[in-house]
Amino acid sequence: MSDTAAIPSAIPATLAPLTTVRDLIRWGASEFNRHGLVFGHGTDNALDEAFHLVLSSLKLPFDLPAVYLETHLAEDERATALNLLRQRVETRKPAPYLTGISYFCGLEFEVDERALVPRSPIGEMIEAQFQPWLPRDPETILDLCSGSGCIGIAAAFAFPEATVDLAEIDDGALDVMARNIIRHHVKDRVRPVVGDLFAPVGKKRYDLIVSNPPYVPTAEWAALAPEFQHEPKRALEAGADGMDIVERILNDAPTYLTDHGVLICEIGGSDDEFEARFPGIPVAWPEFDKGGDGVFVITREELSEWLRARKRRK
């Protein structure tokens, strides 16, 4: 039984005064705050979340002229919107899992609980074509731990002459990714490669490797809010300090980068764990205008030199 079917559509008399789009948004935001919901999957506050869900339920654009917020809804429209708002409260699922759609770099992606909700600050770097970090436009790009494919597909739009490989091991995420490749008509330049990290790419080398790998320490993952617990654990949790997958990426990336290649990797709030595990690594930390942090940049040359020095110290 779907979540929609599980929640009664009958509207209590106490909600009868809720007749306009604005009424439903205001009520939804109040309910979200009253129940202590947590945000961070496309919105960062109750009002924006309610706006997103109500407009989605009505199949209306998010840039709807303000005058339409005062329109009165048909009874079936009102019931649909209220049920979606209730699902958000009762299931604690992130809004994109309820609507089936998430937005990243101005593109619409299909998403469900088999893949992370797209929200990486790497999106801002893609919109800037990774400047000033790339010496030239990449011809080959690898999106490592690709999930829904949002980073790699968005990069394909940013660099229309590039070919992009999306590396992923999880069958469910691969199914979501495949739907997004078809949705965006990029099958001729974007391909999934199935396997563990670099294993499926063979001897291919890339001008750019970009990754949002699992990086959440185990104890921190266990304490996450219910909204984040709905996301696949495999895409989040990565050992006692969260750096298990990141270390594998750092060790192997030079083999798969071209001579002037660049590695860009997100580690979120695990920067302290990163610096403790990899002291002295010469990474750059981009600053973001739209929020977010915890993304590092390192060239193949810098990474190779650091790895050699690290090996000598051991």
Beta strands, then each sheet from edge to edge (+ up, - down):
strand 1: 101-104
strand 2: 107-110
strand 3: 140-144
strand 4: 163-168
strand 5: 190-194
strand 6: 206-211
strand 7: 257-266
strand 8: 295-299
sheet 1: 1+ 2-
sheet 2: 5+ 4+ 3+ 6+ 7+ 8-
end
